[in-house]
């Protein structure tokens, strides 16, 4: 598994990209998931910062933004082309977006057909730039439930389409993350990892609250301390799927004490990985000697 931190976690912090790179490299991270707003602002320094990234053994696996499939067509195409060029400059292979800005139960049949037609078009554009289009499982989008996400995959019907499996949002939807990830395993290209104190605090992950400097953070907790059992789920992904060896995953922390929290979560995740895969290797070794 290749673990990244998200620069969106530092949206309210005064930390340079160079400092983030050095900090991440020293703590075992493999990459940095670059938020689109940061990527645009770093455009003039991208060449220098990319070399700094490489010199520390890191990469940008994914550029994360929000393509306006619900907006004007020309603006959507223009933004997509711009972000593709930026992603290419960073060596990123994936461009993440949301599937619109309304929940699947809120859109009309006509809207859904138009949005999915546009997303098929966007898949072609990103594919022409050597990228894959990553749709995130997220509330208030067409990927807000298991059923709508599976339908979305069929409707877009493009080989450049992949999923960012946001575990908490899948759980929030009422779907079983264990079963769902098995269903969509071939399409999972990235995973977002975060946790919450209880279901009652899930509204804190709504974008308006996340982006607000004074937004509530009281329900945001360390990865292994929340309502969702990540130890059990990640152990399943490691041992029960074929994803783990090449999986890109990001710690998506929106709360305070960013660097301290990311460091703690990464340490716990690496320990779980060593424990789970080590035990699996021992079991295989024991079976081989029988």
DAFENFEN-V798205 format. One record per backbone hydrogen bond with DSSP energy under -1.0 kcal/mol. NH is the residue of the N-H (numbers start at 1). CO is the residue of the C=O. If there is no record, write none. Layout:
{{NH | CO} {NH | CO}}
This chain:
{{2 | 247} {4 | 249} {5 | 31} {7 | 33} {9 | 6} {10 | 7} {11 | 8} {13 | 10} {15 | 13} {20 | 16} {21 | 17} {22 | 18} {23 | 19} {24 | 20} {25 | 21} {26 | 22} {27 | 24} {29 | 24} {30 | 3} {31 | 3} {32 | 59} {33 | 5} {34 | 62} {36 | 64} {39 | 35} {40 | 36} {41 | 37} {42 | 38} {43 | 40} {45 | 42} {49 | 45} {50 | 46} {51 | 47} {52 | 48} {53 | 49} {54 | 50} {55 | 51} {57 | 54} {58 | 53} {63 | 94} {64 | 34} {65 | 96} {69 | 67} {71 | 68} {76 | 72} {77 | 73} {78 | 74} {79 | 75} {80 | 76} {81 | 77} {82 | 78} {83 | 79} {84 | 80} {85 | 81} {86 | 82} {87 | 83} {88 | 84} {89 | 85} {90 | 86} {92 | 87} {95 | 132} {96 | 63} {97 | 134} {100 | 98} {106 | 103} {107 | 103} {112 | 108} {113 | 109} {114 | 110} {115 | 111} {116 | 112} {117 | 113} {118 | 114} {119 | 115} {120 | 116} {121 | 117} {122 | 118} {123 | 119} {124 | 120} {125 | 121} {126 | 122} {127 | 123} {128 | 124} {130 | 127} {131 | 126} {132 | 93} {133 | 160} {134 | 95} {135 | 162} {136 | 97} {137 | 164} {138 | 143} {142 | 99} {149 | 145} {150 | 146} {151 | 147} {152 | 148} {153 | 149} {154 | 150} {155 | 151} {156 | 152} {157 | 153} {161 | 158} {162 | 133} {163 | 187} {164 | 135} {165 | 190} {166 | 164} {167 | 192} {170 | 166} {171 | 167} {172 | 168} {173 | 169} {174 | 171} {175 | 170} {180 | 176} {181 | 177} {183 | 179} {184 | 180} {187 | 184} {188 | 185} {189 | 163} {190 | 163} {191 | 248} {192 | 165} {193 | 250} {197 | 219} {201 | 198} {202 | 199} {204 | 201} {205 | 202} {206 | 203} {209 | 206} {210 | 206} {211 | 207} {215 | 212} {220 | 217} {225 | 222} {227 | 196} {230 | 228} {233 | 229} {234 | 230} {235 | 231} {236 | 232} {237 | 233} {238 | 234} {239 | 235} {240 | 236} {246 | 243} {247 | 243} {249 | 2} {250 | 191} {251 | 4} {252 | 193} {261 | 257} {262 | 258} {263 | 259} {264 | 260} {265 | 261} {266 | 262} {267 | 263} {268 | 264} {269 | 265} {270 | 266} {271 | 267} {272 | 268} {273 | 269} {274 | 270} {275 | 271} {276 | 272} {277 | 273} {278 | 274} {279 | 275} {280 | 276} {281 | 277} {282 | 278} {283 | 279} {284 | 280} {285 | 281} {286 | 282} {287 | 283} {288 | 284} {289 | 285}}
